[in-house]
Amino acid sequence: MATTIGLAMAVPVACWLATSMRRVPAGRRLVVTRRGVVHRVHEAGLAVWAPLVDRCQVELSEPHEVPLLVRATTLDGVRVLVLAEATVSLPAPEPGTAYADPWVPAEGAAQATIARVVATWSASELATSAVAGQRSVRHAVSAAVDEHRVTLLDLWLVEVDLQLDDLLDSGPA
């Protein structure tokens, strides 16, 4: 009888312990939060957390590429679509602080910055402006995402497309 009771108690405890361990792969980190506040940050390896009490967020700990798609208007009023690729490094959250993904506001700041830069370009010189302006765009976006503790390692303007609906509406019939 005592063995049955001991076994009945050991099985749930063993299951709870098994679910409280999580393997964190290389290049990622596990952020353990409790009521929205960062409790611990685990790098690659085995992480222990308390199910039902803690929540876990897995995020990239190494630099990675993110796409930026920006709708903008040139100096002469032509709407364009800009595709950029950014290589960013996200900071590890500090224990005791409220958890928030730093890329979400940084992405908005990067997109707004690219749109502001494109607004200084003429549509007729779009290709040459995009090539010549790579460095200034990179510098401006870097400053914008730094405010959100995100490090911009690289930025490339991959594609700049004119939106044809504007051109077709204003052209001859």
Buried (B, 14 or more C-beta within 10 A) or exposed (E): EEEEEEEEEEEEEEEEEEEBEBEBEEEBBBBBBBEEEBBBBBEBEEBEBEBEEBBBBBBBBEBBEBEBEBEBBBBEEBBBBBBBBBBBBBEEBEEEEEBEEBBEBBBEBBBBBBBEBBEEBEBEEBEEBBEEBBEEBBBBBBEBBEEBBBBBEEBBBEEBEBBEEBEEEEEEE
